Amino acid sequence: MALTYGFVKCKVVTEPVLKPSRHKQEIQYHLHATLRVPAADGSSEKWDSAINVGTNDADDLLRYKLVFDYHNPLLDALKAASPGFTDLTEADALPALDFLRSHVLDETGSWRDSDVMDGSEEPEPVASLKRLLSKAHSSGADVYIFGRTYTDGSPGIHDVHMNQGSSGSFLNNGRDDHNDHNDIWQDGAVVVDFGEQECAAYFTAFTQQAVPTDNLGNPDRSSHPIQDSDDGLLAGS
């Protein structure tokens, strides 16, 4: 079963803060910021956001793209969306994101490896993404965060990275909905609209995730770490 996935159109209302989270033998780092998210009844809610920026494990870095001239047909759908959370759990086309099965990464440049995280804010992409989110906060820009909603009942969004191609406990067996398993059309990202023709966008995948993937989002027999040539490789298949 698919996990609850979609994007939240919101405003960032606090400065981003770097926080660690232990996952087995490594520490993952996320930038957390509070979001103001309109609710269906006209009120607003405060959501947490946990945006992946890297780990302290040199064997499990992030590959990332941080682009400030992002232009893609996806933007038309985002700008037309109502503020709040848009549920895309069962979607199989844009605006749901799949780095392999759509052209969402067209003309976004090469993947770059993150630095090894040491808990400070100097390593990349922490420093650059923090500046971007701080600018979104100060300017009141529309921010779109793609990911999965928290499973503990609190309002928030996480898994803001590619959500396919993982192994071990992350394998999707096609039957249960255990937390944090592979799936297709559930990749995470951040898009920031400063009111210009182009937007800023942030895309990530872990170096231990492997592509191509099958129709459950699991690595196939020919899988390898994501490369520039893999962007949109399965589009139309």
N, C-alpha and C positions, 0 to 999 in steps of 0.2 A: 504494500500500500504506500501511497505517496505521503510525504510529510507536508504540513501546511506551509505553502510557499507563495510568495508574491512580492510586491514592492510597496513601500510606504512613501507617499508624497507628503513632505513635512517641512518644518523649519527646525534648524538647530538652535537650541535656546541655552546651551551651556558650552563652555570651552571644552574641547576634547581632552581626555585624560588617559594616559597609557596605563594599562593594568595587566598583570600576569595571570595566567591560568595554567595549572599543571595538567598535562595530558600524558599519562603513563610515564615514560622516561624523559620527557622534554617539557619545557615551559613555552607555551604559546602566548603571544602578546597581542592585545587588541586595543584599539582606540575606542573609548566609550564616550558618548555624548548623549545628553538628554534631548529628545525630540518632542516638538509639539505637534500632535497628530489630531486632526479633526475627527470627531465621532459622528455616527449616523444621526444622532439626535440634535446635532448642532453645537454640542459642547466640544471640548477638546480634552485630550488625554496626554499624559507625559509617558513616553516610551523610552526605554533604554536601547542603545545600539552598541553592538560589539563588532567592530570591523577589524578583520585580521590584518596584521602588519608583519608577522614573522615569528620565528622561534629562536631558542638558544642552541639548537641542534644544527650543526653545519651540514649534516646529512639529510636534513628535512627543511630546507629553506622555502621561501615563497618565490614564485616567479610572478612578476607584476608588470602592469602597464599603467602609467599615470600620464594621461594625455589632456592637453588644454585646448585642443582644436577638434574635439570630437564632433563629428557630423555623420549622421546615420538616420535612415527612416524611422528607427526606434524613437527618436526624439519627438516626432509628430504625435505618436501615441501617448508619450509621457506628458507632454505639455497639454494635451486635451483631456487627460485623466482628472477626475475629481480628487481634491485633497483627501488624504486618509489612506487606509490600506486597501489595495487591490489584490484580491485572492486569485492566484494563477495556478493553483495546485494541480489541476488536471489539464492545463494548457499544453499544447504541442506546437506553438508558433509564437512569434513575437506578439506582445511585449514580454512574454516569458523568455528567459535567456538560456541559450545552450551554445557554448563557445564552439562546439564542433558541428552542430546541426543548423546553424544560421550564419548570417554574415554580419553579426553584431560587432565583430572585431576587425572588420575591414578598415584598412588605412589607419591602424592604431600603432604602427611601429613594432619594434621587436620586443620580445619578452626580456626582462631584466631580472637577475637574481637579487633577492634582498640581502642586506647585510645580516650577519649573525647578531641576534639581539642580545644586549647586555643589561637591559633594564633602563637605559637612558633614552632620551628623546633625540639623540644625534643620528643614530643609524637610519639608513633609508630602507623602506619608504616612510618610516615614522615621521621624520622631520617635514618632508614635503606634504604628506597627507594631513598632518596636523595644521600646517599653514593653510591648506585648502579649506578644511573644516572650520578653522577660525575665521577665515574670510567669509564663509557662508553664514556663520553666526553673526558677525558684525554687520553684514550687508542685508540680512533677511532673505537670502536667496532661497529659491525652491530647491530642495534636495530630495533625490529619489534613491532609496536604499533597497536593493534586491537581496532577499535571503529567506530564511525560515523563521517563523515566530517561535518565541520561547515556549518550552513544553511544560514549565512549572506553573503556568497560569498567570504569570506576571506579564505586563505589556512590554514587549521588546522584540528585537530582530537580530539574528546572528547568522552564522554560516555564510558570511559575506565573502564567498570565494567559490571556485569551481566545486560543484557538489557531485562529481562523478569521477571514476577512475581510481578510487581508493581500494585497498585490499584488506585482508584480515577481517576484523569485526565490522568493517564498513560495507562489506559485500551485501548486495540486495538479493534476497532469496525469492522475491516476488510474492511473499505471503504475509509477512508481518510488517509492522510499522515502527520497529525499534528506532530510537533516536539516532540521527546522524548517519543514515545509510546512503549509499549511492542512489542516484536517480537521474533521468534525463530531463531536460527543460526545467532545471531547478538551480542554475548557476547564479551566484551572487555578484553584486557590483554596486558601485556608487556613482551617481551622475549628479552634477551640480549645475544649475541653470542660473547664470548671473544676468540673464536678460539679453544676451548677445546671440548672434546667429549660431555660433558654436558653443558647446558646453565643455565642462571638464568631466573626466570619467576615470574611474579606478577599477581595474580588473586584476584578479589574482588566482593562482593555482599553486598547490604545494608541489615541490619537486618530486615527492614520492608518489604523487598521483600519476597514472599512466593512461595514455590514449593510443589508438581509438578505443571506444567503448561499445558494448553491445546495447540492446534495447532496454536493458535494466540499468544501464549506467556503469556496469562492471567492466574492468579491463578485458580486452580480448587477447588472443594468443600472440598477436603481433605488436602488443602495446609497448610504449616507450614514454619517457617524460615528455610533456608537451613542448612543442617547438613552434617556431613561426609558421612553418608549412602546415601545421595542424589546424590553424584557425579556419573554421568553416569547412573542414575536410569532408564532413558527412552531410553537408547541406544538400537537400534534395534527395537523399538516399532513404 
